[in-house]
Amino acid sequence: MAGSSHGHTPAAWTGVTIVIIGFCVAGAFMVMAEPLGFWAGMAIVALGGVVGAAMSAAGLGMPKKAHPVHQVTATREPAGAES
């Protein structure tokens, strides 16, 4: 994955950061037995997905054609195959 720069975009970093904050909020309120706070954290998690998708749609994500992992450039035989 390191060779394809998978997820190294402002949209991905922002979305994941918001989701992590949401999980921390939800986890803290779950331990404190506060259901309303837990669901607020889950709303933050959903917001992270929406923000990441919106930023990607606005051009801050990686274009779909830029994924070299999905492009086949040469045909190779499996490692154990004999001719």
N, C-alpha and C positions, 0 to 999 in steps of 0.2 A: 504494500500500500504506500510506502514512503516514496516510491518512484512515480506515483501518479498524482501526488499532491492532493489526495482525497480529503476533502473537507477543510482545506487550508484557505478559507475565505472569510471575509468579515461577516457574511450572513451565517455561516456555520458557527463561528466563534461566539457571536452574539446570541444566537438561538440556544446553543448548548449552555452558555453561562447563565442565561435566564432560567433554563430548565433546572440546572443544578441549584440555583437559589431557591426555586420553587420546591424542590425535593427537601432541601434543608428546612425551609419554613414548615412544610407539611410534617416532616419528621419530628421537629421540635414540638409542634402542637399535638401530634399524636401521643408523644410521651407525656405531655401535660394533660391529656384526656380532654382536649377542647376541640370538638368536632367542627365548629365553625372556622377556626383557624386552620385546621387540616384541609378543609375544602377550599379555603382561600389559597393555601399553598398549591393545591391541585389546579386551581384557576391560573396561578402564576406559571405552572408547568405548561398548561395549554397555551398561554400567552407566548411562551418561548417558542413553541412550534409555529404559531401564527407569525410572530415577528421574523423568525428565520425564513419562512416561506415568502413573506412580503419583501424582505431584503433581497432574497434570491431573484424574485420576479422583477425587482427594481434594477437588477444588473450587478448586484454585489456578490452573487454566487458564482460558481464555476459553470461555464456553458456545457451543455450535454455532450457536445462533440469534442471537448477537451479531455475526455477520459481515455487515456491511451490503453488502459487495462482492457477495455471493451473492444478495442480494435485489433483485428487479426492481421499481422504483417507477414508472417511466414508460416509455412506448414512444417511441423516437426513431428517426429515419431516419439512415442512414449519412451522413457528411459530404458525400460527392459525389453523393448522390441528388437528382434533380430531380423535382418534382411534375408 
